[in-house]
Amino acid sequence: MTRLTLTVAFILALGGPAAAECYADYKAKRDEPLKLHYGVAQVSDGNCNPGAAEGELAPRLASDGWTLLTVLSTFGPEGLEERKASAGAYFLRY
């Protein structure tokens, strides 16, 4: 029984992080000249809501000269494929 319990706990521990992946889609801008982009980025599980994701994404984007305008939504890996074409070069870039 102990061996079965340990095996189940081990499998759940390995499966947990993969199941808990979190992503955010966002809009950002760069001034002079004005440029806008839509992107998708992975955020930490603890920031898996739009408000918290903003705090994580804003510095990443700023380091490359972008200003975060808004985080549209947060979602799991099941929403990646439908957003990939729209994000283009900014799919999982930041």
C-alpha positions in Angstrom: 0.0 0.0 0.0 2.8 2.4 0.9 4.5 1.7 -2.5 1.3 2.5 -4.3 0.8 5.7 -2.4 4.3 6.8 -3.2 3.9 5.9 -6.9 0.7 7.9 -7.1 2.3 10.9 -5.3 5.3 10.8 -7.6 3.1 10.7 -10.8 1.0 13.6 -9.5 4.1 15.7 -8.7 5.5 15.2 -12.2 2.1 16.0 -13.8 1.4 19.0 -11.7 3.7 21.6 -13.2 2.8 20.7 -16.8 -0.9 21.0 -16.0 -0.4 24.3 -14.3 1.1 26.2 -17.2 -0.2 29.7 -17.6 -0.1 32.1 -20.5 -1.3 35.7 -21.1 -2.3 37.5 -24.2 -1.6 41.2 -24.2 -1.3 44.4 -26.3 1.8 46.6 -26.2 3.1 49.7 -27.9 6.3 51.5 -28.8 6.5 55.2 -29.5 8.3 57.3 -32.1 7.3 55.9 -34.5 4.1 54.4 -33.0 4.1 50.6 -33.2 1.6 48.2 -31.7 1.7 44.5 -31.2 -0.4 41.7 -29.9 1.5 38.9 -28.2 1.3 35.8 -26.0 3.7 35.1 -23.2 4.1 32.5 -20.5 3.6 33.8 -17.0 4.3 32.1 -13.7 1.5 30.1 -12.1 1.2 32.5 -9.2 0.4 35.3 -11.7 -2.3 33.5 -13.6 -4.8 36.3 -13.6 -4.7 39.5 -15.8 -3.8 41.9 -12.9 -0.9 39.9 -11.7 0.3 39.0 -15.2 0.6 42.7 -15.9 3.2 43.1 -13.1 5.2 40.3 -14.6 5.0 41.2 -18.2 5.5 45.0 -18.0 9.2 44.8 -17.0 9.9 42.1 -19.7 8.4 44.2 -22.4 10.0 47.5 -21.1 13.5 45.9 -21.3 13.0 45.8 -25.1 11.4 49.3 -25.4 7.7 48.2 -25.3 5.0 49.6 -23.0 2.4 47.1 -21.9 -1.1 48.5 -22.7 -3.2 45.7 -21.3 -3.4 42.0 -20.5 -6.4 40.7 -22.3 -6.7 37.3 -20.6 -4.8 34.5 -19.0 -5.3 30.9 -20.0 -3.8 27.4 -20.0 -2.0 25.5 -22.7 -5.3 24.6 -24.4 -5.6 28.2 -25.6 -2.1 28.5 -27.2 -2.8 27.1 -30.7 -5.8 29.4 -31.4 -3.7 32.5 -30.6 -0.5 31.5 -32.3 -1.3 32.9 -35.8 -2.5 36.2 -34.4 0.6 36.7 -32.2 3.0 36.0 -35.1 6.5 37.0 -34.1 5.3 37.9 -30.6 4.1 34.3 -29.8 6.0 33.3 -26.6 8.7 36.0 -27.3 8.5 37.7 -23.9 
